[in-house]
Structure formats: C-alpha cells, structure tokens
Amino acid sequence: MDIPNLWLAGPELWLAGGAMVLLMIGVFIGEGSTRIVTGLSVALLALAAIAIFWFPQTGEAFHGAFVMDPFARLMKILVLIGAGVAIAMSVGFARRENFARFEYPVLIVLATLGMLLMVSANDMITLYLGLEMQSLALYVIAAINRDSLRSTEAGLKYFVLGALSSGMLLYGSSLVYGFTGHTGFEGIAASMSSGGVSLGLLFGLVFVLAGLAFKISAVPFHMWTPDVYEGAPTPVTAFFAAAPKVAAMAMLIRVVHGAFEPATTEWQQIITFIAIASMGLGAFAAIGQTNIKRLMAYSSIGHMGFALVGLAAGSQAGVSGVVLYMIIYMAMTLGAFACILAMRRADGMVENISDLSGLSRTNPMMALMLTVLMFSLAGIPPLAGFWAKYFVFLAAIQSGLYVLSVIGVIASVIGAYYYLRIVKIMWFDEPEQGFVPMASELRVVLGVSGLFTLFYVLIAGPMSDIATNAARTFF
Amino acid sequence: MGVAALFFYLFATVTVASAFMVIASRNPVHSVLFLILAFFNAAGLFMLTGAEFLALILIVVYVGAVAVLFLFVVMMLDVDFAEMREGFLQYLPIGGIIGIILLVELIFVLGASFVDPQAASVAVQPIPDLAETSNIKAIGDLLYTRYIFFFQLSGIILLIAMIGAIVLTLSHRTDVKRQNIADQVARDPEEAITMHKVKPGEGI
C-alpha cells in the first residue's frame, strides 16, 4: 500500500485542521472570542501563503486527483491574500454593525480551503468537491446577517441559483465521464485526443462550462451577482468580489487547458461568446446604477469578460494575460471595497454613489486613492488596469481574434463612462456631510492597493515574468 | 424476454409514473408518498444491475431519512401548494419548450452512445471484478484507500453544512425560563420545606 504524498497538500491540511481548532476555540470561549478567532484565522491564512511561497514543491498526489504546480502556487497565494485581507477588512464593520460572530472567519477559512482545492483540482471529483465546499460556505456567509431581510434574500438567491449551476456542472461531468471513461483531467484529455470529440462529449463540455461560468459570474449566468453583492453585508461582498473569482478563474483555466485541450476550437467559441456578452453587459448595465455595490457587481462581470478574452486566445500569452489580469483585478477590487467600507457617516453605513459627492474636499486622501482606482478600473494608462487589459488584448490579437479585441476595446471605452462619473461626482459636485475617519486596517489596504495600481509600471517586468512562469505549466 | 427484462420494465414504468404523480398530484402529502414509491422502484432498478448496496442505501437514506423529513416539512409548514400551482398553466409553454429541448439533447446524447461503438469500449472496468467480490466490499476497499481524499473532503463539506445550519438558525433566547439541574440536585429538605403550625379552623 502506498502512502499518498500528503506534504503536497500541506496548506490544505493546515487550513482544515486550523479551521476546526478555531471552531473549538470559538465554541468554548463563546461570544467574546470573535477577536481572537479573527486574528488567528488571518494568521492561519498568512502562514499557509508563506508556506506555499517558501516550499516550491510540485507534483501530483492522491492518484492524480490533486496537483501542485507553479500555476497552482501563484493562484493559491493570490487566493489566500484575498481571503486574509477580506477578513481583516471586516473587523471594524463587524464591531460596529453588530454582526461579530466567530463563525464568520471560520467559514471564510473553510471557503478558502475549498478554493485552494479548486485551484489544485486535477480530477472532476476534486473540482466538484472543492467547488461545493467553497459555495456552501459562501451561501452561509451571504446570509450571515440573518436579521436583515436583504442579507437572507441574498443568501437564499445565491443558494438556489448555485445549486442549479452545480446541477449543470454535475450533469456535464457525468456526460464527460460517460464518453471518456475517466474523471481525471489527463485521462479525459488522452481519451479525447485518441477518440476525437464526440457529440455527447461536446454536450458535457457545454454543461461543465455553463456551471463554471456561473461561478465567475459571466453572462449569461450572471443574474445572481448584483442582488447578492447588494444584499450581502459589505465585507462579505468584498470577499466575494476578490478571492472566489480568482479561484474560479484558475479552475476554468485548468479545465479548458488541462482536460479539454484537444477540444480547443470548440471551447474557444464558447469562451469568446461568454467574453463578448460579459464585457457588453458589464459596460451597459452599470451605467444606470445608483448603488455602488451594484455598480461593483456589474464592474466585476465586465472584468471577468475582459479576463476571458485572454483565455479565448488559447495560447500561453493568453493564460499569462489572464493570470496577470486576476492579480491586478484583485488588487483594485480590494482597494475599491476598502473605500466602500469607509463610506460611513455618524448615523451608519451609506452605499449610494451620490453619497460620495464632494469627497475631494471632505476627505482628499481617500478621494485621491479612489480616483486612482477608478481610472485603473477604467483602464487608463499608465495605471495597472491598463496593463491588465493590454496583455489580454495583445494575446487575443496574436491569436487572430481581431473582432473580439475590437469589441473588447469598445466595451472598455463605454465602461469608462461610469467609472469617470464617480470621479466627477467626487471632485466636482457639492460636498455632502463627510464620512467618519477611516479605520486603520482599511487605510492600509487602500494605501497598498492604490500604490500598487499607481506604480505598477515600475514592477511590470517582474510581474509579467511571474505570470508567464505560471502559464508555462500548461504548455 | 427474461424475467429480468420483465422486472426492468415494471420498475421503470412505475418509477416514471410515480415521478409524474409527484408533480401532478394536488395533495403535497400524496406527492411525498409518490416520491417514496419512485425511490423504491429506483432501488429495484439498482438491484437488477447488481448494485445491491446502492439499492439498500437508497431505501435507508432516501426513504428512511430524506423522504420522512420532507413529510415533516410538508406537514409542519403551512404552505398552500394549491395556490402555488395556480400559475402552472401560465408557465407551461416555456417549460414545455425547455423540456422538449432537453429531451432532444438526451436523445442526441444517448443516440450517440448507441451509434458510437467507441463509447462502450472506453468505459473502464470496475475494479475489482464484481463477479469475484461483493459490491459492499468493493466499495469499502476503494472508498477508504484510493478515494480517501474525496471521502475526507465530503466530510468537511458536511461539517460546513452543519456550521451553516447552526449559524443561520440557532438563537439564544434570554426570556425563557430554563432548568438548572445543579440547583435542583443541591436542594435539600432544610431549605425546601418549612413547618407551620396551623391552628384549627384558620388556615395559613
């Protein structure tokens, strides 16, 4: 009997064990344990990220069901940072809004565990279990403010639609298994390249992609996003917008480049369509929004569309573009949500765009940082967001996808309108009552994110190398 | 046509008919009972393919636990299902179209497996051979060795479900009088009983 190489799954085991210990601490200490559990869970995630960074080991474990490679390493570190920052940003909010519960950080740690498994999934079963682990924790987190009607509605809506998408994914996986005889990605790819892509397999591919597109909230599976983003408590929305998107995108990359490599022409059409639809909807639907959380929801739909442009290219440059896009997207999103979490007056949180008016006079520093982030989200050079878009479009053009690139650039220009509108409201409208001073943890997140975005051009070379190194895994 | 085929058609027909009755019957309790009938017949189908363990698990878990829970929910929640079903006809056209599309897809897919001779050949043989060992032993062998990773992951998912249920429903009420067992046990006659001398005809 062979002992599986547990060391490769070290970070996952660490998180799983740690989450259970935290749960025990919370249960035994009771209501007062929220601070300890929150601090320890951030430490847990940080240590896992450091361990992945420190021990660059690669290989497969559990009979090929779990894989650790340079791509997985990078994406896991990204996911862990996203989750850790999201927990840290929730501290002040939880204290003031009365939702301090020790289960919240524990559930985020468990969701992160699911995400790490998604990133490392090399088998349909691992993929599904990782996805369910993440989703189940996210449904609960969305509804965690159970006294609020909107929060519970968001949780329920997310749950029902998520269950539907899981059903589609499972149906697709069962068709793929039926027609290839394998659940492992290598087996599926081998069977496909020797036996060709049959009609049943194609149906399986479509259903699997539909299920995955739901998780990255790409059109036409985006319906849940605005309602869940608006209804869930703001720190939860900040978490939803960052880490799960990165994990789901990493999983999508691995599925199409790992398992469905021989069917590249088939999935390219699907991804191209999803990319165009997401970019278009993200650009137009956000224009009429008045709530900033809803606006960020449409913005994230649009950004997923742009990232998929790189995936549609189907080349190494494309994958490295997507990886880079996700890094920059996460940095910008976390910064933007640090600002949204700081939108707080003496009488409570506000979340309308009009509440930002005249921010440049009441809080110039926050206005400056938010302006940098909005310019970057719109893709204006030389900020980070521009380089993210530049590399995915470059990859698409290198692969001959001219129409897709042109549509992408047009969508980007239209989308710039609503980002610039926020800038205009902050700098040129009459000031309203100012916000209460920003909490220190939000200041740090906003500062780091703003500086990263502003001076990205200085570190663009090393960042591209990191992304290319990760993308080389598949080629 | 052997006895097995006869039973297959019997179980299959009853499964489909009772599945239809689940959505067609007016009384939700009848729906649940039809669901149980469908589970029993599906178990019969499993039995015919030689998967006796799955057949029994289906009855124990789905009929014994899930369906009974359904029945509880249906009886305890005061949901007016007749009212919910009023818009049924209104959604029939679009539902019908989706159903037909799915049916066509199924025919395509299943048709492909009959037409495509390779589909049967790629199917992986069960390990170990089912003729040699019982099916419960085969599952046990694989589940706790080769698939231990998946097994443990499912365990964590169940843990999350449990935490979720507790987070979303448990509330500590402070206005309820609770039993304090330590106090009850520590009571003794000295502090619990007081003696009064009652004069005749007066009361306390």
Contacts between the chains, C-beta under 8 A, distances in Angstrom:
chain1	res1	chain2	res2	distance
A	1	B	145	7.1
A	4	B	148	7.8
A	4	B	149	7.1
A	16	B	156	6.0
A	20	B	159	7.7
A	23	B	163	7.1
A	61	B	149	7.9
A	62	B	148	7.7
A	62	B	149	4.0
A	63	B	146	5.9
A	65	B	149	5.8
A	65	B	150	7.2
A	66	B	149	6.7
A	101	B	167	6.9
A	103	B	163	6.0
A	103	B	166	7.6
A	103	B	167	4.7
A	106	B	163	7.0
A	107	B	160	7.2
A	107	B	163	6.5
A	107	B	164	7.5
A	107	B	167	7.4
A	110	B	156	7.1
A	110	B	159	7.7
A	110	B	160	5.3
A	110	B	163	7.6
A	113	B	156	7.1
A	117	B	153	6.9
A	125	B	147	8.0
A	125	B	150	5.3
A	126	B	149	7.5
A	126	B	150	7.2
A	126	B	153	7.5
A	129	B	150	6.1
A	129	B	153	4.3
A	129	B	154	6.5
A	129	B	157	6.6
A	130	B	153	7.4
A	132	B	157	5.6
A	133	B	153	6.7
A	133	B	156	6.1
A	133	B	157	5.1
A	133	B	160	6.4
A	136	B	157	6.2
A	136	B	160	4.9
A	136	B	161	6.1
A	136	B	164	6.6
A	137	B	160	5.2
A	137	B	164	7.4
A	139	B	164	7.1
A	140	B	160	7.5
A	140	B	163	7.3
A	140	B	164	3.7
A	140	B	167	5.8
A	140	B	168	6.4
A	143	B	168	6.0
A	144	B	167	6.5
A	144	B	168	7.8
A	146	B	167	7.9
A	146	B	168	5.7
A	155	B	168	7.9
A	175	B	109	6.5
A	178	B	113	7.1
A	178	B	119	7.4
A	178	B	123	7.9
A	179	B	112	8.0
A	179	B	113	7.5
A	179	B	119	6.0
A	179	B	122	7.2
A	180	B	122	6.0
A	181	B	122	3.9
A	181	B	123	5.1
A	181	B	124	4.7
A	182	B	124	7.2
A	191	B	122	5.8
A	195	B	118	5.3
A	195	B	122	6.5
A	198	B	112	5.8
A	198	B	116	5.7
A	198	B	118	7.6
A	198	B	119	7.2
A	199	B	108	6.0
A	199	B	109	7.0
A	199	B	112	4.7
A	200	B	108	7.7
A	200	B	109	4.5
A	200	B	112	4.6
A	200	B	113	6.3
A	200	B	116	7.6
A	200	B	119	7.2
A	203	B	105	6.2
A	203	B	108	7.3
A	203	B	109	5.5
